């Protein structure tokens, strides 16, 4: 028997964010460090999509982070997928 949650339905409410990825409106350097978070789990497969670059920028502002579990779903249009992956590569290269 398959279990289906309300956020996994095919109604318009769920599908409106299907090809929309959360991104930061400002540069992450302007975000203050948040030192109370030591574990983080990012599950975009089930909930809202977040651009991998945005996740990396947020993670970079968590100095006490010791445990991270992240999964990203980029099954979207080829052009958007390539753009998201390229932005992710650029931010990693810039910060390593």
Secondary structure per residue as TSV (DSSP state, phi and psi in degrees):
chain	resnum	aa	ss	phi	psi
A	1	X	-	360.0	129.2
A	2	X	-	-87.3	132.7
A	3	X	-	-95.8	127.1
A	4	X	-	-124.1	125.9
A	5	X	-	-92.3	159.0
A	6	X	G	-60.5	-32.2
A	7	X	G	-79.1	-4.9
A	8	X	G	-103.9	10.3
A	9	X	S	-75.1	167.3
A	10	X	-	-97.3	16.0
A	11	X	S	-73.9	169.5
A	12	X	H	-64.1	-31.9
A	13	X	H	-59.3	-42.9
A	14	X	H	-73.8	-42.7
A	15	X	H	-75.8	-11.4
A	16	X	T	-66.0	-22.7
A	17	X	T	-104.6	9.8
A	18	X	T	-55.7	-40.5
A	19	X	T	-116.3	24.8
A	20	X	-	-113.9	129.7
A	21	X	E	-118.7	131.4
A	22	X	E	-66.4	134.4
A	23	X	-	-136.2	156.4
A	24	X	-	-75.8	139.3
A	25	X	S	-79.6	-22.7
A	26	X	S	-125.6	170.0
A	27	X	-	-66.3	139.2
A	28	X	G	-64.9	-21.7
A	29	X	G	-63.8	-22.1
A	30	X	G	-84.0	-10.9
A	31	X	S	-76.6	138.1
A	32	X	-	-73.5	151.0
A	33	X	-	-65.1	141.5
A	34	X	-	-114.7	106.4
A	35	X	T	-98.2	11.5
A	36	X	T	-99.0	-5.9
A	37	X	-	-98.4	121.8
A	38	X	-	-117.9	-12.1
A	39	X	E	-134.5	141.0
A	40	X	E	-143.9	136.9
A	41	X	E	-127.6	123.7
A	42	X	E	-114.6	116.3
A	43	X	E	-124.6	85.7
A	44	X	T	-82.4	-11.2
A	45	X	T	-67.2	-34.0
A	46	X	T	-99.7	-35.7
A	47	X	S	-104.9	-148.0
A	48	X	-	-68.3	145.4
A	49	X	E	-74.1	142.0
A	50	X	E	-129.3	134.3
A	51	X	-	-63.0	133.4
A	52	X	H	-54.2	-37.8
A	53	X	H	-60.4	-42.0
A	54	X	H	-63.6	-43.5
A	55	X	H	-59.7	-44.1
A	56	X	H	-61.7	-42.0
A	57	X	H	-64.4	-40.9
A	58	X	H	-66.0	-45.4
A	59	X	H	-58.9	-36.1
A	60	X	T	-65.5	-15.2
A	61	X	T	-99.4	12.8
A	62	X	-	-114.9	83.1
A	63	X	T	-65.7	-24.0
A	64	X	T	-97.1	8.8
A	65	X	-	-63.7	123.9
A	66	X	-	-116.9	-23.1
A	67	X	E	-135.7	128.9
A	68	X	E	-136.6	129.3
A	69	X	E	-125.4	123.5
A	70	X	E	-139.9	139.5
A	71	X	E	-139.9	135.3
A	72	X	-	-120.9	141.8
A	73	X	-	-112.1	109.6
A	74	X	-	-115.7	30.6
A	75	X	-	-77.4	82.6
A	76	X	S	-140.5	-166.5
A	77	X	-	-57.3	143.2
A	78	X	H	-55.2	-43.1
A	79	X	H	-64.0	-44.7
A	80	X	H	-66.6	-42.3
A	81	X	H	-59.6	-46.2
A	82	X	H	-62.4	-40.0
A	83	X	H	-63.5	-46.6
A	84	X	H	-62.2	-42.6
A	85	X	H	-68.5	-39.3
A	86	X	H	-65.7	-42.1
A	87	X	H	-61.0	-38.6
A	88	X	H	-64.9	-44.0
A	89	X	H	-61.9	-44.3
A	90	X	H	-62.4	-42.2
A	91	X	H	-70.7	-33.7
A	92	X	H	-67.7	-44.6
A	93	X	H	-62.2	-37.7
A	94	X	H	-67.5	-29.9
A	95	X	T	-103.8	9.1
A	96	X	-	-119.3	360.0
